[in-house]
Amino acid sequence: MVAKIESGKNIRGILHYNEEKVAAGEAILILASGFAGDIEEMNFNQKLTRFRHLTDLNTGVKTNALHISLNFDVSDKPDNQKLQQIAAEYMERIGSGDQPFLVYRHLDSAHPHIHIATTNIQKDAQRIDIHGIGYRLSEPARKEIEQNYELLPAEGRELKQGQPLSAAVYARKPTKQQISNIVTGVMRQYYYTSFEQYKTILRQYNILADRGAEDSRMFVRKGLQYSILNMDGLPVGVPLKASRIYCRPIMKNLEQNFETNRKKREPHKAELKELLDYIFGTTPNLSLTRFQREMDKYQVDVVYRTSAKGMLYGVTFIDHENKTVFNGSELGKIYSAKALRERFGPVTEQSFTQSQKASQIPNGRLENSEMASTRFLQPSQHSVFLESLLAQTNDQSGIKVPKRRKKRKRGRITEQQQQLTL
């Protein structure tokens, strides 16, 4: 079991997020503790009022809301009754058993998981100390619950995942729901180090992150809004402000991720370079089309930046398995756009169109603008997962090259093959 705790300043946002999931058929309310009356008959405002009755007792406390998710391995298969018991015991062990809380079972991922909404303001107006609650209370509680309910331990492994993060399609589902799900997954799970990289990832899922023109008021004030893109790569529908999305994907929060992500992606750099070396060294008559097809087999998208005349001047690699993003120049000169241009020769609009057809990737598109044209490849639907629940750390010095999943056995690089390419 993996427990994730997020503190907030607005219980309304937490409640609204979960209630929207219920309305969309992606979650169900399985437990309401500390609520008088029939919870099934209560509307949103009645539930919110119960929490605000406490938060209004101590308005001096700004961080007064908790959003907790308990995530289980797919092999655990807990039913609703068991999840109710686990949630109640967990809340008791972290010192919030007497607080009102709502437990939602989310149905939008392959692995079982629940979300708990509560407040840390008690009925005597005192604040429950949540500083260090993760290591002080949550971790011991998690370990005890894993033993008591015979759950698969979380330590030393990643939970099995199975729910893909699919591209947005306008009018298929509510716009806010689609944008929120995709932006949350990308913001929290991918290791981007600039706004352009973050923006590039989102475009793979038909989402536009827009700051406005550089001389606009929105850009100067670091505003940000999101839109769904149609098949022509143009925004459709009403844009959604970043501040209206629960995970708060505003520029301030994104910028805080840049330097942190730079360190987190470093252990995966060598693996991507090894993959490129392997494809360059073992694929005869490698063309632009063939290169894109080979990279897609390894769940890596190649995003080119070209001038209006079709001259290649930039390339970005998005590794959807390791959730990393690298510009070619960050990997080394031999992986830069200049090196690829010399390898593949002139890159034209026609070559992009032909490679798009050959790659057979759904919703791939060629976008044209006055200054540049960029081809964005759509990631394979089986390749990207909504949540990576355990953040992996690497305490060893130097770069540790992780292994690709076993399903790639056919394309794995052996020591003998690597020696042949050197």
Steps between C-alpha positions, in 0.01 A plus 500: 500500500624848414373802693527849354406805707444848362417798718298789367343834583157431353286201592258605226752413228565155645132429538420634154766279341357181650136593445572567132644150475178362649287700256708366210458140618871472580463479880254400771462623857548197725532654847399819682627522856384776732203602286152500652210388286485308175814588305344379175239774532754775560599732221838664442429807714380293795820295497709815467316668788595213732869567439467876506331485837841394631730711282307813592581435866865587436541731202860568597600157367542529125599141423193326634414225250638153432464289187627146551517218248559136595612292204507121479662251268271341241554162667351622831144531362336650813119531500319811622453365852869429536584846365267655757677316780844594369405867464355517853805331654741719303326819612506380860871423484592843361301674772195601297257229595267748672502741206221501242628341179366371169642196322467466123594192303634612163439278199717676242810282539572129481639492854254538793529832682299730726507872568428648843389861551523652847608802706760532775297750706337333801169581666684690778654722228845350558714402203628146450872524432563357152868596476692188406182294512633278224800355679367552854158338471411392148794266439457305827125483432559370148728221617259389773204500262693301239559229761151509650326469163765289324564761233793498260775714664592822325866511596757415237267479202265690274131426498372332186329745273265455209298812431627692195499876474321545168482807281218749548218504246277804500138431605571134581500584872467829689781736402606578856511132590723408206736793546525448877579129471769544235662811649512342845665185365759689296578762765559251778660210318720630217847643549489819291754777558345791309160629407560409135566138595191492720297654219637246251395203714147635536467540124549127464166470677328775299528756780633852444670685786478868406668798668384749238713735293818629666364853507163394639380568852457127564863424410641785710297387802604137442148393420433161343200332343434163339293398196419182309638480146307367204636274225648805325695598811281801573347579842127442530249579773538733797854514649539385860703718737783320679373625836175309449676162481538320832873423467567874444711473180582873506833643386630547855453131580636384165815708541561342839504160328759589236816467710368207702411314182845566357650287775232233490530435127881467504509125583300430181721701268748221431223254412355731236843558347558125497171448320587761236845348449341158457252617238761704313748212506277203420235635262621497138388776263355698786265764369290762677193278472681188620662687789165625627350152472788339690488756779127450538560131571684611812229746604709803409347787303721709274387861463668709230517876469548634149503835331228608259722367220524157660850540644543294816637707789383320815398157625349379827478141626213406733549167677153399617622202700749691714295823481804699388544776242832592339591737223742337260774748587468406870594141414807601299604645166447174311132501605434865417281627219810590298632144524162355402477741206836374376390139553161524331573778253252778418181485706198620302130541557442203270734275698310582819169413334634171368650401833173583671313254279765233539516522878130408531465686828145626567437874500849589378496841334713750318459849639582805290559853620652815352836439663527125535344164434529223757394139477353359822472123533226344709633248758379143474184455703647218706815685588415776746350459844301758699682461827844381604431462868844441642768760430824313437823644642855416412751557778791353307755729345518513124230386260317174545345376176158343572376203305205523268197285573522131417246535220782661306715191509497483123659842469727491802861596446738216586863554597608333176285732288625803691860403431425463129369856485803654669 
